[in-house]
Amino acid sequence: MKHNQVILIKGIAALPTLLVLGGVIVNIVIVLTTGVYLLGTSGLGAKLSSEALAAAYAGVQDGLIRLARDNNTFPASYQFPVSTASANVQMCGELPECGGAGKRKVSAVGTALTRSRKLEAIVSVSMFGEVKLESLKEVPL
């Protein structure tokens, strides 16, 4: 009879050990999964941000091309699709907030999914239609 009781006591110690080890393994899996997700998301955010900046740059370049072709009649604002992103281009000229007389401002907000970046270019336009870039800078939204 005593022999059977010893076997039962040894079996009872195995259950808490397995539960503790199982809990530790589950915690490790959760931590690793969360870490991989956060690393992947941060890399995606950086990629989207650089795509938004590239779209904004493409929008500014398109605005400068349109301005060089005809510096008097251009739309005040338009959408410019760039691959998976897009740029909202706005142009203004001859106003104090646009740089003053003989100057034009081309600004573009590039958007890629959830990220947006904005670039502004100030150009001078001569009476002969020559367009010179004076400044190109990224501005906060």
N, C-alpha and C positions, 0 to 999 in steps of 0.2 A: 503494500500500500504506500509506503514511504517513497518507493522508487517512482511511482506515477506522479506524485506531488512535485517532485524535483523537476521532472520534465515539463510540467505545466508552468512552473515559475520561470524556467529558461525561455519559454515561448512568449511569455508576457513581455519580456524586456526587448524583444525584436520589434514589436509594433511601434513604440515611441521612437526608436532609432530610425525606422523606415520613414515615419512621418516627418521627423526633423530633417533627414537627408532630402526627402522629396520637396519639402518647403524651401530648403536652400537652393536646390536645383531650379525650382520654379522662379525664385527671386533672381537668380543669375540670368535666366533666359529673359525675364522682363527687363532687366537693366540693359542687357545687350541689345535687345530689340529697340528699346527707347533710344539708346545711343546711336544706333545705325540710322533710325528715322530722323533724328535731329541733325546728324551729319549730312544726310541726303537732302534734307530740306534747306539747310544753310547753303549748300552748293547750288541748289536750284535757284534760291533767291539771288545769289551772286550772278548766276547766268542770266536770269531774267533782267536784273538791273543793267548788266552790260548790253543786253539786247535792246533795252529801252533807250540807253544812251546812243547806241548805234542808229536806232530809228530816228532819234532826235537830230543826230548829225546829218543823216540822209535827208530829213525834212528841211534843215537849214540849207543844205547844198541845193536842193530842188528849188527852194525859195530864191536863192541867189541866181540860179540859172534863169528862172522866170523873170527876175528883176533885170538881168542883163539883156534879155530878149526885148522886153518892153517895160521901161521903168515908170511909165505913167498909168497904164491900165493893168492893174493886177488885182486879184481878189484879196479882200481883207483877211479872209481865213478860209482854209480848206483842209480836208483830210488827205493824207498821203500814206497809202499802205506800203509796208516794208516787210516782206516775208510773213512771219507769224506775228509781227508787231505792227504798230501804226504810229503815225506822227500827225499831230494837229498843228498846222503851220499858220502863224499869224504874221501879217506884214503891215507896217504903218510907216508913214514918212512925212517929212516937213513939219512935224509937230515938236514942241519942246520935249515931251516925254519920249519921243522917238529919236532924239539925237539933235534936233534943230534943223536949220536950213541946209539943204543939200545932202542930208543924211537920211538913211532909211534903217529901220530896225526889223530884223527877221527873227522871230522866236518860234521854237518848235518844242512841243511836249511829246516825247516818245513814250509809248505805253506798250508793255509786254505783260499780258495777263494782269498781275496785281501790282507790278512795279512801274513807276513813272519817273522820268528824268527830263529836265528842261535845259535847253541851250538858247542863248541869245547872241545874235550877231549884229554889230553896227557896221554899216557900210556907207561910204560916201559915193555919190553919183555925180559925175561931171556933166556939163551941159552937152557933151558929145556922147553921153551914154556909157562912159567908162565907169565900171563898178570896182571899187577898191575896198577890200575887207580891212576895217580898222580894229575891230575886236571881236573875239568869239570866246564866250565864257559860259560856264554852267552856273545856273542860278537855282536857289532852293525853290521848291514849289510852295 
